[in-house]
């Protein structure tokens, strides 16, 4: 039974970052849906600048 429990813990530990990333994406989507058009434009501009900076730095 200990072996089975070790496998369950390993799978949970491995899946945790992916679950957190999916939840964060869901939260961002929900917040975006509740924004006004000005807030959405500002968010898209911030996102564009962030990704340009990451592209230039080689990330």
N, CA, C and O atoms as CSV, one atom per row, in Angstrom:
chain,resi,resn,atom,element,x,y,z
A,1,UNK,N,N,0.830,-1.200,0.000
A,1,UNK,CA,C,0.000,0.000,0.000
A,1,UNK,C,C,0.870,1.257,0.000
A,1,UNK,O,O,0.493,2.281,-0.570
A,2,UNK,N,N,2.008,1.172,0.628
A,2,UNK,CA,C,2.924,2.321,0.671
A,2,UNK,C,C,3.395,2.703,-0.729
A,2,UNK,O,O,3.551,3.883,-1.042
A,3,UNK,N,N,3.618,1.698,-1.558
A,3,UNK,CA,C,4.064,1.952,-2.928
A,3,UNK,C,C,3.008,2.726,-3.719
A,3,UNK,O,O,3.332,3.654,-4.460
A,4,UNK,N,N,1.756,2.340,-3.556
A,4,UNK,CA,C,0.655,3.011,-4.243
A,4,UNK,C,C,0.560,4.470,-3.766
A,4,UNK,O,O,0.361,5.380,-4.571
A,5,UNK,N,N,0.705,4.677,-2.462
A,5,UNK,CA,C,0.649,6.029,-1.905
A,5,UNK,C,C,1.794,6.886,-2.452
A,5,UNK,O,O,1.602,8.071,-2.725
A,6,UNK,N,N,2.975,6.299,-2.611
A,6,UNK,CA,C,4.117,7.031,-3.188
A,6,UNK,C,C,3.828,7.453,-4.620
A,6,UNK,O,O,4.184,8.560,-5.023
A,7,UNK,N,N,3.191,6.589,-5.384
A,7,UNK,CA,C,2.846,6.927,-6.771
A,7,UNK,C,C,1.828,8.067,-6.791
A,7,UNK,O,O,1.949,8.994,-7.591
A,8,UNK,N,N,0.831,7.999,-5.917
A,8,UNK,CA,C,-0.192,9.055,-5.864
A,8,UNK,C,C,0.451,10.394,-5.504
A,8,UNK,O,O,0.130,11.416,-6.111
A,9,UNK,N,N,1.345,10.399,-4.532
A,9,UNK,CA,C,2.022,11.649,-4.139
A,9,UNK,C,C,2.878,12.190,-5.279
A,9,UNK,O,O,2.912,13.400,-5.503
A,10,UNK,N,N,3.576,11.305,-6.006
A,10,UNK,CA,C,4.411,11.730,-7.125
A,10,UNK,C,C,3.563,12.371,-8.227
A,10,UNK,O,O,3.915,13.426,-8.755
A,11,UNK,N,N,2.452,11.733,-8.565
A,11,UNK,CA,C,1.572,12.272,-9.607
A,11,UNK,C,C,1.006,13.625,-9.178
A,11,UNK,O,O,0.938,14.552,-9.984
A,12,UNK,N,N,0.603,13.741,-7.924
A,12,UNK,CA,C,0.049,15.011,-7.430
A,12,UNK,C,C,1.108,16.111,-7.465
A,12,UNK,O,O,0.821,17.242,-7.856
A,13,UNK,N,N,2.322,15.780,-7.059
A,13,UNK,CA,C,3.400,16.780,-7.061
A,13,UNK,C,C,3.750,17.200,-8.489
A,13,UNK,O,O,4.035,18.371,-8.741
A,14,UNK,N,N,3.728,16.256,-9.413
A,14,UNK,CA,C,4.051,16.548,-10.809
A,14,UNK,C,C,2.964,17.392,-11.465
A,14,UNK,O,O,3.272,18.279,-12.261
A,15,UNK,N,N,1.724,17.135,-11.150
A,15,UNK,CA,C,0.604,17.823,-11.804
A,15,UNK,C,C,0.322,19.200,-11.209
A,15,UNK,O,O,-0.359,20.010,-11.838
A,16,UNK,N,N,0.826,19.479,-10.019
A,16,UNK,CA,C,0.487,20.725,-9.335
A,16,UNK,C,C,0.808,21.982,-10.138
A,16,UNK,O,O,-0.062,22.847,-10.242
A,17,UNK,N,N,2.014,22.139,-10.719
A,17,UNK,CA,C,2.290,23.363,-11.484
A,17,UNK,C,C,1.348,23.554,-12.663
A,17,UNK,O,O,0.969,24.680,-12.983
A,18,UNK,N,N,0.970,22.453,-13.310
A,18,UNK,CA,C,0.062,22.555,-14.455
A,18,UNK,C,C,-1.338,22.967,-14.008
A,18,UNK,O,O,-2.010,23.745,-14.685
A,19,UNK,N,N,-1.767,22.446,-12.875
A,19,UNK,CA,C,-3.080,22.819,-12.339
A,19,UNK,C,C,-3.093,24.290,-11.938
A,19,UNK,O,O,-4.069,24.997,-12.190
A,20,UNK,N,N,-2.007,24.753,-11.313
A,20,UNK,CA,C,-1.933,26.165,-10.921
A,20,UNK,C,C,-1.940,27.063,-12.151
A,20,UNK,O,O,-2.602,28.101,-12.154
A,21,UNK,N,N,-1.216,26.679,-13.188
A,21,UNK,CA,C,-1.166,27.470,-14.414
A,21,UNK,C,C,-2.549,27.540,-15.068
A,21,UNK,O,O,-2.965,28.598,-15.541
A,22,UNK,N,N,-3.254,26.415,-15.090
A,22,UNK,CA,C,-4.602,26.399,-15.677
A,22,UNK,C,C,-5.554,27.270,-14.862
A,22,UNK,O,O,-6.376,27.988,-15.430
A,23,UNK,N,N,-5.448,27.210,-13.527
A,23,UNK,CA,C,-6.316,28.023,-12.687
A,23,UNK,C,C,-6.009,29.506,-12.885
A,23,UNK,O,O,-6.931,30.319,-12.956
A,24,UNK,N,N,-4.733,29.870,-12.974
A,24,UNK,CA,C,-4.361,31.272,-13.202
A,24,UNK,C,C,-4.900,31.765,-14.538
A,24,UNK,O,O,-5.376,32.896,-14.631
A,25,UNK,N,N,-4.832,30.936,-15.568
A,25,UNK,CA,C,-5.362,31.318,-16.877
A,25,UNK,C,C,-6.872,31.522,-16.799
A,25,UNK,O,O,-7.414,32.438,-17.418
A,26,UNK,N,N,-7.542,30.666,-16.039
A,26,UNK,CA,C,-8.992,30.808,-15.868
A,26,UNK,C,C,-9.320,32.106,-15.143
A,26,UNK,O,O,-10.247,32.815,-15.533
A,27,UNK,N,N,-8.563,32.426,-14.084
A,27,UNK,CA,C,-8.807,33.660,-13.332
A,27,UNK,C,C,-8.571,34.890,-14.195
A,27,UNK,O,O,-9.357,35.836,-14.150
A,28,UNK,N,N,-7.504,34.891,-14.977
A,28,UNK,CA,C,-7.216,36.029,-15.850
A,28,UNK,C,C,-8.340,36.204,-16.863
A,28,UNK,O,O,-8.767,37.326,-17.138
A,29,UNK,N,N,-8.814,35.098,-17.413
A,29,UNK,CA,C,-9.910,35.159,-18.384
A,29,UNK,C,C,-11.172,35.748,-17.737
A,29,UNK,O,O,-11.850,36.588,-18.329
A,30,UNK,N,N,-11.475,35.295,-16.518
A,30,UNK,CA,C,-12.662,35.784,-15.803
A,30,UNK,C,C,-12.530,37.277,-15.518
A,30,UNK,O,O,-13.491,38.026,-15.690
A,31,UNK,N,N,-11.344,37.717,-15.082
A,31,UNK,CA,C,-11.121,39.140,-14.809
A,31,UNK,C,C,-11.215,39.946,-16.096
A,31,UNK,O,O,-11.764,41.048,-16.095
A,32,UNK,N,N,-10.684,39.413,-17.194
A,32,UNK,CA,C,-10.730,40.111,-18.474
A,32,UNK,C,C,-12.180,40.294,-18.931
A,32,UNK,O,O,-12.542,41.345,-19.459
A,33,UNK,N,N,-12.991,39.280,-18.727
A,33,UNK,CA,C,-14.389,39.357,-19.137
A,33,UNK,C,C,-15.140,40.454,-18.375
A,33,UNK,O,O,-16.092,41.028,-18.902
A,34,UNK,N,N,-14.722,40.745,-17.151
A,34,UNK,CA,C,-15.436,41.731,-16.339
A,34,UNK,C,C,-14.854,43.147,-16.481
A,34,UNK,O,O,-15.308,44.067,-15.801
A,35,UNK,N,N,-13.850,43.329,-17.358
A,35,UNK,CA,C,-13.234,44.653,-17.536
A,35,UNK,C,C,-14.047,45.511,-18.501
A,35,UNK,O,O,-14.802,45.007,-19.333
A,36,UNK,N,N,-13.870,46.812,-18.363
A,36,UNK,CA,C,-14.443,47.724,-19.352
A,36,UNK,C,C,-13.537,47.756,-20.578
A,36,UNK,O,O,-12.435,47.210,-20.551
A,37,UNK,N,N,-13.995,48.389,-21.645
A,37,UNK,CA,C,-13.198,48.398,-22.880
A,37,UNK,C,C,-11.880,49.147,-22.692
A,37,UNK,O,O,-10.872,48.765,-23.287
A,38,UNK,N,N,-11.864,50.215,-21.869
A,38,UNK,CA,C,-10.608,50.930,-21.625
A,38,UNK,C,C,-9.624,50.054,-20.860
A,38,UNK,O,O,-8.430,50.037,-21.159
A,39,UNK,N,N,-10.138,49.326,-19.869
A,39,UNK,CA,C,-9.267,48.433,-19.093
A,39,UNK,C,C,-8.720,47.307,-19.971
A,39,UNK,O,O,-7.563,46.909,-19.835
A,40,UNK,N,N,-9.561,46.801,-20.870
A,40,UNK,CA,C,-9.098,45.741,-21.764
A,40,UNK,C,C,-7.992,46.247,-22.685
A,40,UNK,O,O,-7.010,45.545,-22.927
A,41,UNK,N,N,-8.153,47.463,-23.197
A,41,UNK,CA,C,-7.130,48.032,-24.081
A,41,UNK,C,C,-5.815,48.208,-23.323
A,41,UNK,O,O,-4.746,47.910,-23.856
A,42,UNK,N,N,-5.890,48.689,-22.086
A,42,UNK,CA,C,-4.677,48.860,-21.275
A,42,UNK,C,C,-4.033,47.506,-20.980
A,42,UNK,O,O,-2.808,47.383,-21.005
A,43,UNK,N,N,-4.846,46.501,-20.704
A,43,UNK,CA,C,-4.316,45.167,-20.418
A,43,UNK,C,C,-3.612,44.589,-21.639
A,43,UNK,O,O,-2.524,44.024,-21.524
A,44,UNK,N,N,-4.234,44.730,-22.811
A,44,UNK,CA,C,-3.614,44.206,-24.044
A,44,UNK,C,C,-2.302,44.931,-24.337
A,44,UNK,O,O,-1.335,44.311,-24.780
A,45,UNK,N,N,-2.267,46.228,-24.094
A,45,UNK,CA,C,-1.033,46.997,-24.304
A,45,UNK,C,C,0.060,46.520,-23.356
A,45,UNK,O,O,1.206,46.341,-23.768
A,46,UNK,N,N,-0.291,46.313,-22.080
A,46,UNK,CA,C,0.673,45.818,-21.095
A,46,UNK,C,C,1.176,44.435,-21.511
A,46,UNK,O,O,2.370,44.148,-21.423
A,47,UNK,N,N,0.245,43.575,-21.968
A,47,UNK,CA,C,0.626,42.231,-22.376
A,47,UNK,C,C,1.579,42.277,-23.579
A,47,UNK,O,O,2.559,41.533,-23.628
A,48,UNK,N,N,1.289,43.139,-24.531
A,48,UNK,CA,C,2.143,43.256,-25.721
A,48,UNK,C,C,3.546,43.703,-25.330
A,48,UNK,O,O,4.530,43.137,-25.805
A,49,UNK,N,N,3.648,44.713,-24.468
A,49,UNK,CA,C,4.967,45.201,-24.029
A,49,UNK,C,C,5.722,44.122,-23.262
A,49,UNK,O,O,6.932,43.966,-23.430
A,50,UNK,N,N,5.012,43.383,-22.424
A,50,UNK,CA,C,5.652,42.320,-21.643
A,50,UNK,C,C,6.242,41.264,-22.557
A,50,UNK,O,O,7.387,40.853,-22.375
A,51,UNK,N,N,5.457,40.814,-23.553
A,51,UNK,CA,C,5.954,39.772,-24.447
A,51,UNK,C,C,7.059,40.288,-25.356
A,51,UNK,O,O,7.970,39.534,-25.697
A,52,UNK,N,N,7.002,41.551,-25.755
A,52,UNK,CA,C,8.101,42.104,-26.556
A,52,UNK,C,C,9.390,42.108,-25.751
A,52,UNK,O,O,10.451,41.760,-26.268
A,53,UNK,N,N,9.302,42.500,-24.491
A,53,UNK,CA,C,10.480,42.501,-23.628
A,53,UNK,C,C,11.054,41.112,-23.449
A,53,UNK,O,O,12.272,40.933,-23.464
A,54,UNK,N,N,10.173,40.113,-23.277
A,54,UNK,CA,C,10.642,38.743,-23.114
A,54,UNK,C,C,11.269,38.233,-24.405
A,54,UNK,O,O,12.266,37.512,-24.364
A,55,UNK,N,N,10.695,38.601,-25.559
A,55,UNK,CA,C,11.255,38.164,-26.843
A,55,UNK,C,C,12.641,38.760,-27.056
A,55,UNK,O,O,13.560,38.076,-27.506
A,56,UNK,N,N,12.781,40.054,-26.723
A,56,UNK,CA,C,14.077,40.716,-26.919
A,56,UNK,C,C,15.143,40.148,-25.998
A,56,UNK,O,O,16.315,40.074,-26.368
A,57,UNK,N,N,14.736,39.743,-24.789
A,57,UNK,CA,C,15.714,39.206,-23.850
A,57,UNK,C,C,16.022,37.733,-24.120
A,57,UNK,O,O,16.890,37.151,-23.469
A,58,UNK,N,N,15.313,37.127,-25.080
A,58,UNK,CA,C,15.575,35.736,-25.424
A,58,UNK,C,C,14.863,34.747,-24.548
A,58,UNK,O,O,15.233,33.574,-24.506
A,59,UNK,N,N,13.844,35.197,-23.843
A,59,UNK,CA,C,13.095,34.295,-22.953
A,59,UNK,C,C,12.188,33.394,-23.739
A,59,UNK,O,O,11.481,32.570,-23.158
